[in-house]
Amino acid sequence: MEKKHFETEAIRNQDPRSQNREHSVPVYLTSSFVFDDAEQARALFADEIPGNIYTRFSNPNNTELVNKICRLEGAEDGLACASGMSAIFTILGALLKSGDHVLASRALFGSSHQILNQILPKWGITTTYVDLQSPDTWAAAVRPETRLVFVETPSNPGLDLVDLEWLAGFCRDRSLISVVDNCFATPYLQQPLTYGLDLVSHSATKFIDGQGRAIGGLIAGRADLVKEIRFFARHTGPSLSPFNAWVFSKSLETLAVRMDRHCDNAFRLAQWLETRPEVERVIYPFLDSHPQSALARRQMRQGGGVVSFVIRGGIDAGRLFLDSLAMLSHTANLGDARTTATHPASTTHSKLSEADRLAVGISPGLIRISAGLEHIDDIVADIDRALAAVNNSHRNNPS
């Protein structure tokens, strides 16, 4: 199939029409599929011919979604899962065994830390954390039993990056499986597989859905690895519902235009926040003040839809800021059409120790903003009012 531009691939890559000549792909809400005869049933179960058997592991909506994300990421194969975390756990559960060792970036989503710290050790799988911004220290952390490297880039919520080209070479030279959580960037902003990485994962719940409607996860990458992952998923059941697969496939049709607006709003918000005296630090990959801005511009189309910043006054100022918002949604989700605000230290990363949070830049006053699709002036006005409340509190309570 001829490769087209991203926007066209996202819209025109869909299943062939049925005898009903539908323009939009239908939803296949069926638990199972019938066989023409006994021989076809046998051949399907023996994996000798393609086709659908049971929605736990095959359904036309899931297949279409996977085919689309593979085209957008440049992947050989993929899998749809019930959530972003089920996608990550399915990768790790399928590819690791007792005695294996994982090298992971310290800057990860809180639940990813819990899988690595609390769940995998039950099966004798250990993890060493390394810093995204200090790749020169990674080689010393590799052990003979190291099997896999897992990173987020940009990371949640500190927006640290790793050089994808360097990471691909690092893993290839040591025969390590490389896994990149590409949730914040989406395939529109970066395609890690094109640099030689092995697998990407997504929480489709975020920017891929884009409207806070459905939960889902995606895996894409090397066919031989996905074959192992698919076997694991087929028999453990972290499957995505056909309806949610349909939602995500339709959402991908507008991903490019939405991400353009998300990124434009986020960049303009980040620039404005840098002018505010209540703000101690602003973190956004395309700001010149970001220590990895040159890398971000080299491997990302735009800077992404998330801005993090530190309010002067610590946790009390952060809470007052959130309680003073009138329009922005105070929620732990991101990637929504509606701008959302979160305090990671007390929510998404609260299960980490304070030392672990500080090690990845999650200070008590850190706020994560996921810039939505509203007019930027309205986003700024709401944040301006909340910052004014913080400023007034500082003046009234100077101690």
Buried (B, 14 or more C-beta within 10 A) or exposed (E): EEEEEBBEBBBEBBBEEEEEEEEEBBBBEEEEBEBEEEEBBEBBEEEEEEEBBBBBBBBBBBBBBBBBBBBBBBBBBBBBBBBBBBBBBBBBBBBBEEEBBBBBBBBBBBBBBBBBBEBBEEEEBBBBBBBBBEBEEBEEBBEEEBBBBBBBBBBBBBBBBBBBBEBBEBBEEEEBBBBBBBBBBBBBBBBBBBBBBBBBBBBBBBBBBBBBEBBBBBBBBBEEBBEEBBEBBBEBEBBBBBEBBBBBBBBBBBBBEBBBBBBBBBBBBBBBBBEBEBBBBBBBBBBEEBEBBEBBBEBBBBBBBBBBBBBBBBBBBBBBBBEBBEBBBEBEBBBBBBBBBBBBBEBBBEBBEEEBBEBBBBBBBBBBBBBBBBEBEEBBEBBEBBBEBBBEBBEEEEE
